[in-house]
Amino acid sequence: MTEDVDSKFFQTHGWLIVRGVVPLAEIAELEAAMDVVIPPLAYPAWGAQVIEAAGISQASVAIARHAQNPRIARVAAMLLGATRVRLLQDTALIKPAGSPATIAWHQDYSYLAYLDQPRVVTSRLAITPCVVASGCMRVIDGSHLWGLRGDDLTFQRTSVENTLDALPPELQARARSDEHLIELAPGDVSFHSCLTFHRSLENTTAHPRKTLVVRLMDVECRLVPERLPSPELRAMFTTDDDGRLTGAAFPTLWDSGGQPS
């Protein structure tokens, strides 16, 4: 898979697609696992919202194996230029058939600013076709070079907030002209920087759109407790003496020797 990784493209554009990362037999296993944790019969209860299951790997051995996939972690390390990477978060995202649910323009780091630096890559595995009609992700090409825009929303929102309005007029013009579609077939994985603006629109197809999202961070990222909106949230994070996230919740998945640790 690493021969398909163009780190220079990622550094320029802020996103990358790698085709055929996960075999279709494994995709079928992952979809079956998702359907156990989030049964399709439960979809209507979410109404017009995107179905989001954070930490889904804790409920499934198969999904946990994917969340700690060393091949994907190695790609993240290459894209970050990091010696080692840790698992930060994993989430299942589902847009039911015909769902009007959308996700507004945002940067992931707006919600991860408890880390001292934006050294995080988000991977998205397509379990089902992610195309225009099903509400695939859209990115603003090169927007990772604009820095963090808008407010620090760390633990302050229950849904994604549109932060495109925080851009100055010249960048808003760029946003309109540089929108790029990230269409994926089952088994494809996209990667984007935590500073890349992205969104998705409604699913107009007769089938649900399912993706597994895994965020991976440079091990050198440190927790900034002062950025947490309440002291009680500090208990969610285990750190070493230098403030680096560590422990079972944030396992190291790849090291500079090219081996899982």
Beta strands, then each sheet from edge to edge (+ up, - down):
strand 1: 15-18
strand 2: 51-54
strand 3: 85-95
strand 4: 103-106
strand 5: 120-126
strand 6: 137-140
strand 7: 179-182
strand 8: 189-193
strand 9: 198-200
strand 10: 209-218
strand 11: 252-254
sheet 1: 1+ 8- 5+ 10- 3+ 2-
sheet 2: 1+ 8- 5+ 10- 3+ 11-
sheet 3: 4+ 9- 6+ 7-
end
